[in-house]
Amino acid sequence: MMHLDLSFYNWDVISSFVLKGFYFSLTLTLVATVGGVIFGTLLALMRLSGKKWLDAPAAVYVNGMRSIPLVMVILWFFLLMPASFYALFGKAGVNYRSEISAVITFIAFEAAYFSEIMRAGIQSIPRGQVHAAQAMGMTYGQQMKLVILPQAFRNMLPVLLTQTIILFQDTSLVYAIGAYDLLKGFETAGKNFGRPIEAYLLAAVVYFILCYALSYLVKRLHKKIAIIR
């Protein structure tokens, strides 16, 4: 009968192995979310521009990224990008090749999903508000900046946060290229102490607690936004 022993997971082990990975997973999630929302909003505006030369490449990019598993994109980018690319980042490009590759890949990949969320949010704004902004003499850029995008962000905030939680879960995939994320921290501790099963089990528990707690907060936020409406 298998005996599970988690007693070796004290604060010294957590601070030495796990926290380093947690910090990277959290940083990757935040940077990819901000970058993905910015890039995704631009893609959404391109798709809604009504100009084929903007809509077509944006649609190809979004649909293409959404049709490929994230782990394959991570591996392709890491393996196919020339080493000279990482030279742009100096010494850090060599020492942190996996981490830099993960950040760029996640921003590029998540932008496709955030784009569809933002496009739906923009299209949810009543046309009457758009016509009112046009009647006031606002340019297309002013309409988006002052009228449409602020409301779209508020309407889509729960969905954006839900996608961010999924993004945090997906950060475990950078394990495939050797980046030191939260899962890698648990795995390293488990190998060092000869307890790999306990390490993976505890990692699953930590991911569940974090994601469940965040999902609960998003649900509460969604209810508050619904009341405001």
ZARO-700669 format. One line per 10 residues: their letters; for each residue x, y, z of N, C-alpha, C. Coordinates in nm, 4 decimals. Example, Ala and Ser with C-alpha at 12.3 -4.5 7.8 and 13.67 -1.06 7.14 Angstrom:
# ZARO-700669
AS = 1.3190:-0.5690:0.7800:1.2300:-0.4500:0.7800:1.3200:-0.3300:0.7800 | 1.2850:-0.2250:0.7080:1.3670:-0.1060:0.7140:1.2900:0.0030:0.7870 .
END
This chain:
# ZARO-700669
MMHLDLSFYN = 0.0842:-0.1197:0.0000:0.0000:0.0000:0.0000:0.0878:0.1247:0.0000 | 0.0559:0.2190:-0.0905:0.1368:0.3391:-0.1040:0.1182:0.4301:0.0169 | 0.2286:0.4807:0.0672:0.2254:0.5699:0.1834:0.2657:0.7103:0.1388 | 0.1782:0.8071:0.1616:0.2064:0.9458:0.1250:0.2614:1.0201:0.2455 | 0.3718:1.0915:0.2229:0.4342:1.1667:0.3308:0.4615:1.3091:0.2834 | 0.3865:1.4031:0.3387:0.4024:1.5444:0.3004:0.4771:1.6237:0.4073 | 0.5300:1.5550:0.5051:0.5942:1.6239:0.6175:0.7203:1.6995:0.5764 | 0.7837:1.6594:0.4668:0.9068:1.7270:0.4255:0.8812:1.8656:0.3683 | 0.7510:1.8974:0.3390:0.7184:2.0285:0.2830:0.7055:2.1303:0.3963 | 0.8182:2.1802:0.4409:0.8182:2.2876:0.5393:0.8445:2.4199:0.4687 .
WDVISSFVLK = 0.8534:2.5273:0.5473:0.8696:2.6602:0.4863:1.0014:2.6720:0.4108 | 1.1075:2.6085:0.4588:1.2361:2.6153:0.3911:1.2283:2.5553:0.2511 | 1.1583:2.4430:0.2396:1.1432:2.3785:0.1097:1.0583:2.4649:0.0167 | 0.9509:2.5183:0.0702:0.8618:2.6025:-0.0109:0.9341:2.7279:-0.0587 | 1.0063:2.7930:0.0320:1.0755:2.9165:-0.0061:1.1918:2.8896:-0.1014 | 1.2528:2.7735:-0.0899:1.3677:2.7406:-0.1751:1.3287:2.6926:-0.3139 | 1.2167:2.6230:-0.3258:1.1795:2.5616:-0.4526:1.0489:2.6155:-0.5114 | 0.9465:2.6220:-0.4290:0.8123:2.6492:-0.4810:0.7883:2.7969:-0.5099 | 0.8301:2.8848:-0.4201:0.8004:3.0272:-0.4372:0.8608:3.0846:-0.5645 | 0.9804:3.0405:-0.5990:1.0442:3.0872:-0.7225:0.9555:3.0571:-0.8434 .
GFYFSLTLTL = 0.9032:2.9345:-0.8472:0.8144:2.8965:-0.9570:0.6830:2.9709:-0.9526 | 0.6299:2.9926:-0.8310:0.5034:3.0663:-0.8176:0.5175:3.2094:-0.8676 | 0.6291:3.2738:-0.8329:0.6515:3.4109:-0.8777:0.6548:3.4195:-1.0304 | 0.7212:3.3213:-1.0933:0.7270:3.3244:-1.2398:0.5896:3.2992:-1.3006 | 0.5159:3.2010:-1.2474:0.3817:3.1727:-1.2995:0.2918:3.2947:-1.2850 | 0.3002:3.3623:-1.1710:0.2190:3.4813:-1.1479:0.2613:3.5946:-1.2412 | 0.3923:3.6148:-1.2563:0.4420:3.7196:-1.3462:0.4009:3.6920:-1.4899 | 0.4158:3.5670:-1.5321:0.3773:3.5288:-1.6681:0.2290:3.5536:-1.6907 | 0.1469:3.5207:-1.5913:0.0027:3.5425:-1.6038:-0.0304:3.6901:-1.6180 | 0.0287:3.7740:-1.5344:-0.0007:3.9172:-1.5376:0.0488:3.9823:-1.6659 .
VATVGGVIFG = 0.1731:3.9510:-1.7050:0.2295:4.0113:-1.8267:0.1529:3.9648:-1.9503 | 0.1219:3.8357:-1.9571:0.0483:3.7820:-2.0718:-0.0936:3.8383:-2.0778 | -0.1537:3.8626:-1.9617:-0.2883:3.9199:-1.9596:-0.2875:4.0627:-2.0124 | -0.1965:4.1445:-1.9606:-0.1893:4.2842:-2.0047:-0.1533:4.2919:-2.1528 | -0.0478:4.2188:-2.1910:-0.0075:4.2195:-2.3313:-0.1131:4.1603:-2.4224 | -0.1772:4.0525:-2.3756:-0.2808:3.9885:-2.4565:-0.4026:4.0761:-2.4752 | -0.4422:4.1488:-2.3698:-0.5578:4.2382:-2.3804:-0.5278:4.3525:-2.4769 | -0.4075:4.4110:-2.4668:-0.3713:4.5217:-2.5565:-0.3669:4.4746:-2.7015 | -0.2930:4.3674:-2.7259:-0.2814:4.3123:-2.8612:-0.4167:4.2607:-2.9092 | -0.4913:4.1970:-2.8198:-0.6222:4.1440:-2.8564:-0.7221:4.2527:-2.8907 .
TLLALMRLSG = -0.7155:4.3660:-2.8190:-0.8044:4.4781:-2.8502:-0.7739:4.5336:-2.9887 | -0.6460:4.5436:-3.0225:-0.6079:4.5896:-3.1569:-0.6603:4.4937:-3.2641 | -0.6493:4.3642:-3.2373:-0.7011:4.2655:-3.3333:-0.8529:4.2777:-3.3469 | -0.9211:4.2997:-3.2340:-1.0664:4.3142:-3.2375:-1.1068:4.4370:-3.3186 | -1.0350:4.5474:-3.3002:-1.0650:4.6696:-3.3762:-1.0375:4.6492:-3.5253 | -0.9347:4.5728:-3.5564:-0.9058:4.5419:-3.6968:-1.0194:4.4618:-3.7585 | -1.0729:4.3652:-3.6835:-1.1807:4.2806:-3.7355:-1.3123:4.3566:-3.7484 | -1.3278:4.4618:-3.6693:-1.4517:4.5401:-3.6732:-1.4382:4.6671:-3.7567 | -1.3220:4.6843:-3.8193:-1.2960:4.8081:-3.8932:-1.3785:4.8197:-4.0213 | -1.4231:4.7043:-4.0738:-1.4959:4.7068:-4.1997:-1.4043:4.7140:-4.3207 .
KKWLDAPAAV = -1.2747:4.7139:-4.2973:-1.1766:4.7184:-4.4060:-1.1139:4.5801:-4.4212 | -1.1287:4.5252:-4.5406:-1.0861:4.3873:-4.5618:-0.9370:4.3687:-4.5396 | -0.8572:4.4692:-4.5748:-0.7124:4.4553:-4.5619:-0.6686:4.4533:-4.4150 | -0.7574:4.4961:-4.3254:-0.7311:4.4850:-4.1824:-0.7998:4.3628:-4.1229 | -0.9225:4.3383:-4.1680:-1.0025:4.2281:-4.1141:-0.9427:4.0920:-4.1487 | -0.9012:4.0747:-4.2742:-0.8544:3.9437:-4.3213:-0.7324:3.8919:-4.2440 | -0.6241:3.9687:-4.2337:-0.5086:3.9156:-4.1588:-0.5382:3.8936:-4.0110 | -0.6213:3.9802:-3.9531:-0.6573:3.9628:-3.8115:-0.7375:3.8348:-3.7929 | -0.8316:3.8078:-3.8849:-0.9133:3.6866:-3.8762:-0.8276:3.5611:-3.8922 | -0.7318:3.5657:-3.9857:-0.6427:3.4515:-4.0066:-0.5602:3.4255:-3.8809 .
YVNGMRSIPL = -0.5089:3.5317:-3.8212:-0.4268:3.5180:-3.7001:-0.5090:3.4604:-3.5846 | -0.6252:3.5187:-3.5598:-0.7083:3.4759:-3.4471:-0.7547:3.3320:-3.4644 | -0.8094:3.3006:-3.5809:-0.8599:3.1652:-3.6040:-0.7468:3.0621:-3.6065 | -0.6311:3.1037:-3.6582:-0.5172:3.0130:-3.6620:-0.4666:2.9794:-3.5226 | -0.4495:3.0817:-3.4393:-0.4016:3.0596:-3.3029:-0.5005:2.9777:-3.2205 | -0.6291:3.0034:-3.2394:-0.7305:2.9330:-3.1621:-0.7466:2.7877:-3.2066 | -0.6860:2.7507:-3.3192:-0.6993:2.6146:-3.3720:-0.5785:2.5278:-3.3396 | -0.4783:2.5853:-3.2721:-0.3554:2.5128:-3.2428:-0.3405:2.4970:-3.0913 | -0.3076:2.3778:-3.0425:-0.2848:2.3605:-2.8978:-0.1711:2.4513:-2.8497 | -0.1894:2.5092:-2.7323:-0.0904:2.6028:-2.6791:0.0462:2.5383:-2.6621 .
VMVILWFFLL = 0.0499:2.4136:-2.6182:0.1789:2.3486:-2.5952:0.2586:2.3364:-2.7248 | 0.1887:2.3202:-2.8379:0.2582:2.3128:-2.9663:0.3161:2.4481:-3.0044 | 0.2421:2.5556:-2.9767:0.2915:2.6900:-3.0053:0.4143:2.7197:-2.9200 | 0.4087:2.6796:-2.7928:0.5224:2.6999:-2.7031:0.6462:2.6283:-2.7567 | 0.6300:2.5037:-2.7970:0.7432:2.4254:-2.8471:0.7947:2.4791:-2.9795 | 0.7036:2.5144:-3.0713:0.7453:2.5678:-3.2001:0.8272:2.6948:-3.1830 | 0.7766:2.7859:-3.1030:0.8458:2.9128:-3.0849:0.9827:2.8914:-3.0213 | 0.9875:2.8065:-2.9213:1.1125:2.7826:-2.8501:1.2159:2.7144:-2.9390 | 1.1722:2.6191:-3.0206:1.2657:2.5394:-3.1008:1.3001:2.6038:-3.2350 | 1.2066:2.6762:-3.2932:1.2267:2.7272:-3.4287:1.2852:2.8677:-3.4350 .
MPASFYALFG = 1.2655:2.9462:-3.3294:1.3213:3.0809:-3.3319:1.4731:3.0733:-3.3262 | 1.5422:3.1492:-3.4119:1.6887:3.1437:-3.4126:1.7484:3.1992:-3.2839 | 1.8673:3.1509:-3.2518:1.9345:3.1959:-3.1292:1.9642:3.3448:-3.1336 | 1.9783:3.4004:-3.2546:2.0083:3.5427:-3.2668:1.8961:3.6283:-3.2097 | 1.7719:3.5743:-3.2094:1.6591:3.6492:-3.1532:1.6826:3.6767:-3.0053 | 1.7293:3.5770:-2.9353:1.7507:3.5918:-2.7926:1.8716:3.6789:-2.7623 | 1.9605:3.6964:-2.8628:2.0743:3.7849:-2.8444:2.0292:3.9295:-2.8268 | 1.9082:3.9598:-2.8758:1.8548:4.0954:-2.8602:1.8363:4.1311:-2.7133 | 1.8186:4.0308:-2.6307:1.7969:4.0541:-2.4886:1.9271:4.0478:-2.4084 | 2.0407:4.0406:-2.4779:2.1681:4.0380:-2.4094:2.1910:3.9066:-2.3373 .
KAGVNYRSEI = 2.2616:3.9137:-2.2268:2.2946:3.7944:-2.1478:2.1695:3.7252:-2.0976 | 2.0669:3.8067:-2.0651:1.9417:3.7485:-2.0163:1.8775:3.6602:-2.1219 | 1.9006:3.6927:-2.2495:1.8423:3.6133:-2.3569:1.8958:3.4719:-2.3601 | 2.0187:3.4537:-2.3107:2.0795:3.3204:-2.3057:2.0401:3.2484:-2.1768 | 2.0483:3.3211:-2.0659:2.0216:3.2596:-1.9357:1.8733:3.2318:-1.9117 | 1.7876:3.3135:-1.9733:1.6434:3.3002:-1.9507:1.5685:3.2785:-2.0819 | 1.6277:3.1984:-2.1680:1.5661:3.1747:-2.2982:1.4262:3.1158:-2.2845 | 1.4101:3.0190:-2.1965:1.2800:2.9544:-2.1779:1.1764:3.0529:-2.1266 | 1.2149:3.1352:-2.0296:1.1207:3.2299:-1.9698:1.0793:3.3372:-2.0696 | 1.1767:3.3912:-2.1444:1.1459:3.4939:-2.2444:1.0567:3.4369:-2.3536 .
SAVITFIAFE = 1.0896:3.3159:-2.3977:1.0088:3.2491:-2.4987:0.8663:3.2284:-2.4495 | 0.8510:3.1902:-2.3233:0.7181:3.1654:-2.2662:0.6356:3.2941:-2.2636 | 0.6966:3.4045:-2.2222:0.6252:3.5321:-2.2146:0.5746:3.5750:-2.3514 | 0.6623:3.5721:-2.4509:0.6244:3.6147:-2.5862:0.5169:3.5226:-2.6433 | 0.5337:3.3925:-2.6237:0.4367:3.2966:-2.6766:0.2995:3.3155:-2.6134 | 0.2949:3.3347:-2.4830:0.1668:3.3499:-2.4146:0.0957:3.4775:-2.4574 | 0.1694:3.5871:-2.4733:0.1072:3.7112:-2.5188:0.0471:3.6911:-2.6580 | 0.1254:3.6315:-2.7477:0.0792:3.6102:-2.8848:-0.0403:3.5160:-2.8901 | -0.0376:3.4112:-2.8078:-0.1455:3.3117:-2.8104:-0.2722:3.3647:-2.7438 | -0.2579:3.4222:-2.6257:-0.3751:3.4682:-2.5520:-0.4421:3.5876:-2.6192 .
AAYFSEIMRA = -0.3675:3.6626:-2.6979:-0.4260:3.7762:-2.7690:-0.5413:3.7323:-2.8585 | -0.5304:3.6123:-2.9160:-0.6363:3.5615:-3.0027:-0.7658:3.5405:-2.9238 | -0.7552:3.4903:-2.8018:-0.8737:3.4667:-2.7184:-0.9289:3.5977:-2.6624 | -0.8398:3.6852:-2.6162:-0.8854:3.8151:-2.5659:-0.9485:3.8973:-2.6786 | -0.9009:3.8775:-2.8001:-0.9574:3.9488:-2.9150:-1.1049:3.9158:-2.9335 | -1.1379:3.7879:-2.9249:-1.2775:3.7484:-2.9418:-1.3646:3.7979:-2.8264 | -1.3071:3.8004:-2.7069:-1.3813:3.8530:-2.5916:-1.4092:4.0012:-2.6106 | -1.3068:4.0761:-2.6521:-1.3230:4.2195:-2.6718:-1.4161:4.2499:-2.7893 | -1.4086:4.1683:-2.8939:-1.4970:4.1903:-3.0091:-1.6425:4.1729:-2.9681 | -1.6686:4.0702:-2.8866:-1.8046:4.0487:-2.8379:-1.8479:4.1637:-2.7478 .
GIQSIPRGQV = -1.7556:4.2135:-2.6654:-1.7883:4.3256:-2.5773:-1.8198:4.4518:-2.6536 | -1.7425:4.4798:-2.7572:-1.7658:4.5990:-2.8395:-1.8995:4.5882:-2.9122 | -1.9281:4.4700:-2.9648:-2.0536:4.4510:-3.0381:-2.1752:4.4532:-2.9467 | -2.1535:4.4354:-2.8149:-2.2657:4.4373:-2.7205:-2.3123:4.5788:-2.6872 | -2.2322:4.6789:-2.7223:-2.2695:4.8179:-2.6942:-2.3824:4.8584:-2.7890 | -2.4924:4.9132:-2.7363:-2.6052:4.9542:-2.8218:-2.5617:5.0502:-2.9314 | -2.6147:5.0296:-3.0511:-2.5777:5.1148:-3.1644:-2.6203:5.2595:-3.1413 | -2.7210:5.2775:-3.0566:-2.7666:5.4139:-3.0310:-2.6567:5.4997:-2.9706 | -2.5725:5.4412:-2.8879:-2.4634:5.5172:-2.8276:-2.3581:5.5533:-2.9313 | -2.3376:5.4633:-3.0253:-2.2429:5.4918:-3.1332:-2.2950:5.6070:-3.2184 .
HAAQAMGMTY = -2.4231:5.6021:-3.2515:-2.4821:5.7098:-3.3331:-2.4794:5.8422:-3.2578 | -2.5018:5.8375:-3.1273:-2.4977:5.9604:-3.0475:-2.3575:6.0200:-3.0483 | -2.2559:5.9334:-3.0383:-2.1176:5.9818:-3.0420:-2.0851:6.0419:-3.1786 | -2.1365:5.9795:-3.2843:-2.1149:6.0331:-3.4187:-2.1844:6.1678:-3.4345 | -2.3037:6.1787:-3.3763:-2.3776:6.3051:-3.3851:-2.3044:6.4186:-3.3138 | -2.2248:6.3839:-3.2137:-2.1474:6.4846:-3.1406:-2.0183:6.5213:-3.2127 | -1.9966:6.4597:-3.3264:-1.8792:6.4918:-3.4063:-1.7532:6.4178:-3.3664 | -1.7666:6.3095:-3.2895:-1.6489:6.2332:-3.2477:-1.5927:6.1528:-3.3644 | -1.4608:6.1437:-3.3691:-1.3961:6.0583:-3.4673:-1.4093:5.9129:-3.4231 | -1.3695:5.8199:-3.5115:-1.3775:5.6779:-3.4778:-1.2912:5.6475:-3.3548 .
GQQMKLVILP = -1.1727:5.7087:-3.3508:-1.0850:5.6865:-3.2371:-1.1439:5.7393:-3.1077 | -1.2069:5.8550:-3.1127:-1.2691:5.9126:-2.9933:-1.3881:5.8290:-2.9471 | -1.4640:5.7781:-3.0423:-1.5774:5.6919:-3.0064:-1.5298:5.5698:-2.9292 | -1.4239:5.5083:-2.9803:-1.3717:5.3892:-2.9150:-1.3139:5.4217:-2.7775 | -1.2367:5.5293:-2.7698:-1.1673:5.5639:-2.6467:-1.2612:5.6132:-2.5374 | -1.3605:5.6942:-2.5737:-1.4438:5.7614:-2.4738:-1.5785:5.6942:-2.4488 | -1.6291:5.6221:-2.5467:-1.7654:5.5690:-2.5344:-1.7696:5.4172:-2.5326 | -1.7112:5.3546:-2.6330:-1.7322:5.2115:-2.6548:-1.6413:5.1245:-2.5676 | -1.5093:5.1465:-2.5759:-1.4162:5.0585:-2.5042:-1.4344:5.0589:-2.3523 | -1.4567:5.1757:-2.2880:-1.4791:5.1707:-2.1420:-1.5964:5.0823:-2.1027 .
QAFRNMLPVL = -1.7065:5.0898:-2.1786:-1.8225:5.0058:-2.1484:-1.7955:4.8597:-2.1827 | -1.7235:4.8377:-2.2933:-1.6926:4.7002:-2.3333:-1.6054:4.6317:-2.2287 | -1.5058:4.7036:-2.1760:-1.4196:4.6463:-2.0724:-1.5008:4.6120:-1.9477 | -1.5922:4.7005:-1.9100:-1.6732:4.6732:-1.7909:-1.7631:4.5520:-1.8132 | -1.8260:4.5453:-1.9302:-1.9152:4.4328:-1.9585:-1.8399:4.2996:-1.9647 | -1.7191:4.3039:-2.0185:-1.6426:4.1809:-2.0405:-1.5464:4.1488:-1.9268 | -1.5442:4.2313:-1.8210:-1.4477:4.2101:-1.7133:-1.4547:4.0697:-1.6518 | -1.5737:4.0178:-1.6193:-1.5779:3.8808:-1.5644:-1.5225:3.7766:-1.6605 | -1.5518:3.7921:-1.7886:-1.5020:3.6959:-1.8880:-1.3512:3.7090:-1.9035 | -1.3015:3.8325:-1.9022:-1.1570:3.8555:-1.9112:-1.0848:3.7922:-1.7921 .
LTQTIILFQD = -1.1425:3.8071:-1.6737:-1.0809:3.7498:-1.5541:-1.0864:3.5973:-1.5563 | -1.1970:3.5430:-1.6081:-1.2070:3.3970:-1.6207:-1.0996:3.3441:-1.7156 | -1.0788:3.4147:-1.8267:-0.9738:3.3751:-1.9205:-0.8363:3.3866:-1.8559 | -0.8193:3.4840:-1.7677:-0.6925:3.4993:-1.6962:-0.6672:3.3809:-1.6037 | -0.7728:3.3304:-1.5404:-0.7581:3.2121:-1.4542:-0.7158:3.0911:-1.5383 | -0.7778:3.0765:-1.6549:-0.7395:2.9678:-1.7457:-0.5942:2.9839:-1.7888 | -0.5556:3.1107:-1.8117:-0.4173:3.1393:-1.8500:-0.3211:3.0945:-1.7393 | -0.3578:3.1225:-1.6145:-0.2726:3.0802:-1.5026:-0.2571:2.9285:-1.5003 | -0.3651:2.8576:-1.5251:-0.3559:2.7113:-1.5305:-0.2643:2.6669:-1.6447 | -0.2742:2.7369:-1.7576:-0.1943:2.6994:-1.8743:-0.0459:2.7278:-1.8577 .
TSLVYAIGAY = -0.0103:2.8121:-1.7590:0.1324:2.8399:-1.7401:0.2103:2.7132:-1.7053 | 0.1408:2.6121:-1.6571:0.2088:2.4850:-1.6248:0.2662:2.4197:-1.7502 | 0.2191:2.4602:-1.8683:0.2685:2.4010:-1.9928:0.4107:2.4443:-2.0266 | 0.4592:2.5533:-1.9652:0.5970:2.5959:-1.9939:0.6966:2.4950:-1.9374 | 0.6462:2.4021:-1.8593:0.7290:2.2898:-1.8122:0.7932:2.2179:-1.9309 | 0.7235:2.2194:-2.0469:0.7708:2.1480:-2.1658:0.9010:2.2059:-2.2205 | 0.9302:2.3334:-2.1918:1.0527:2.3944:-2.2422:1.1510:2.4240:-2.1291 | 1.1237:2.3706:-2.0125:1.2181:2.3822:-1.9029:1.2105:2.5104:-1.8225 | 1.1088:2.5915:-1.8428:1.0941:2.7133:-1.7638:1.0576:2.6769:-1.6201 | 1.1056:2.7567:-1.5258:1.0857:2.7245:-1.3842:0.9568:2.7904:-1.3357 .
DLLKGFETAG = 0.8462:2.7189:-1.3523:0.7161:2.7695:-1.3091:0.6757:2.7009:-1.1787 | 0.5507:2.7219:-1.1374:0.5028:2.6646:-1.0115:0.5105:2.5118:-1.0123 | 0.4667:2.4504:-1.1218:0.4723:2.3040:-1.1310:0.6157:2.2534:-1.1259 | 0.7058:2.3250:-1.1936:0.8475:2.2864:-1.1930:0.9054:2.2956:-1.0523 | 0.8611:2.3947:-0.9758:0.9083:2.4079:-0.8385:0.8709:2.2880:-0.7536 | 0.7451:2.2450:-0.7653:0.7023:2.1259:-0.6909:0.7767:2.0020:-0.7389 | 0.7917:1.9909:-0.8704:0.8576:1.8734:-0.9266:1.0037:1.8647:-0.8824 | 1.0715:1.9794:-0.8781:1.2115:1.9821:-0.8351:1.2248:1.9430:-0.6889 | 1.1360:1.9961:-0.6052:1.1377:1.9605:-0.4635:1.1107:1.8117:-0.4448 | 1.0162:1.7588:-0.5204:0.9839:1.6165:-0.5106:1.1007:1.5279:-0.5493 .
KNFGRPIEAY = 1.1748:1.5666:-0.6530:1.2905:1.4869:-0.6947:1.4019:1.4928:-0.5908 | 1.4251:1.6120:-0.5381:1.5336:1.6281:-0.4408:1.5109:1.5473:-0.3132 | 1.3835:1.5312:-0.2757:1.3529:1.4603:-0.1520:1.2973:1.3200:-0.1777 | 1.2993:1.2770:-0.3025:1.2532:1.1429:-0.3352:1.1046:1.1225:-0.3139 | 1.0246:1.2289:-0.3298:0.8796:1.2210:-0.3097:0.8051:1.2826:-0.4288 | 0.8223:1.2281:-0.5496:0.7588:1.2881:-0.6676:0.6063:1.2800:-0.6656 | 0.5505:1.1694:-0.6133:0.4047:1.1542:-0.6109:0.3425:1.2605:-0.5208 | 0.3999:1.2773:-0.4024:0.3481:1.3786:-0.3101:0.3604:1.5183:-0.3686 | 0.4698:1.5411:-0.4408:0.4925:1.6731:-0.4999:0.3842:1.7066:-0.6020 | 0.3548:1.6137:-0.6924:0.2523:1.6379:-0.7935:0.1135:1.6485:-0.7309 .
LLAAVVYFIL = 0.0892:1.5696:-0.6276:-0.0396:1.5760:-0.5590:-0.0584:1.7117:-0.4934 | 0.0439:1.7593:-0.4246:0.0346:1.8892:-0.3585:0.0234:2.0022:-0.4608 | 0.0913:1.9883:-0.5732:0.0811:2.0888:-0.6795:-0.0627:2.0983:-0.7298 | -0.1268:1.9820:-0.7479:-0.2661:1.9811:-0.7933:-0.3570:2.0496:-0.6923 | -0.3324:2.0257:-0.5642:-0.4131:2.0875:-0.4588:-0.3958:2.2389:-0.4592 | -0.2723:2.2854:-0.4739:-0.2447:2.4290:-0.4750:-0.3113:2.4956:-0.5954 | -0.2982:2.4350:-0.7136:-0.3634:2.4900:-0.8329:-0.5147:2.4966:-0.8125 | -0.5715:2.3917:-0.7542:-0.7164:2.3881:-0.7336:-0.7606:2.4986:-0.6378 | -0.6899:2.5140:-0.5266:-0.7289:2.6150:-0.4273:-0.7206:2.7555:-0.4870 | -0.6112:2.7846:-0.5554:-0.5931:2.9176:-0.6139:-0.6994:2.9471:-0.7190 .
CYALSYLVKR = -0.7207:2.8535:-0.8100:-0.8147:2.8767:-0.9207:-0.9597:2.8780:-0.8723 | -0.9911:2.7928:-0.7745:-1.1277:2.7919:-0.7209:-1.1577:2.9215:-0.6482 | -1.0622:2.9700:-0.5696:-1.0817:3.0959:-0.4971:-1.0986:3.2125:-0.5937 | -1.0168:3.2158:-0.6974:-1.0272:3.3236:-0.7962:-1.1589:3.3154:-0.8733 | -1.2020:3.1944:-0.9059:-1.3295:3.1770:-0.9762:-1.4458:3.2253:-0.8911 | -1.4385:3.2003:-0.7617:-1.5429:3.2464:-0.6694:-1.5484:3.3990:-0.6673 | -1.4328:3.4635:-0.6640:-1.4284:3.6100:-0.6649:-1.4839:3.6665:-0.7961 | -1.4553:3.5997:-0.9065:-1.5079:3.6444:-1.0356:-1.6596:3.6351:-1.0388 | -1.7146:3.5283:-0.9810:-1.8603:3.5142:-0.9752:-1.9231:3.6269:-0.8932 | -1.8582:3.6612:-0.7827:-1.9081:3.7718:-0.6998:-1.9045:3.9030:-0.7774 .
LHKKIAIIR = -1.7959:3.9246:-0.8512:-1.7832:4.0452:-0.9322:-1.8890:4.0495:-1.0404 | -1.9145:3.9351:-1.1027:-2.0154:3.9290:-1.2080:-2.1534:3.9676:-1.1552 | -2.1862:3.9236:-1.0340:-2.3144:3.9591:-0.9744:-2.3235:4.1083:-0.9468 | -2.2128:4.1682:-0.9001:-2.2130:4.3115:-0.8725:-2.2299:4.3921:-1.0008 | -2.1626:4.3502:-1.1070:-2.1761:4.4202:-1.2348:-2.3187:4.4067:-1.2885 | -2.3780:4.2896:-1.2698:-2.5158:4.2678:-1.3148:-2.6141:4.3604:-1.2396 | -2.5866:4.3833:-1.1098:-2.6735:4.4719:-1.0315:-2.6592:4.6158:-1.0798 | -2.5339:4.6579:-1.1096:-2.5101:4.7936:-1.1581:-2.5834:4.8191:-1.2880 | -2.5851:4.7184:-1.3753:-2.6564:4.7337:-1.5025:-2.8063:4.7524:-1.4796 .
END
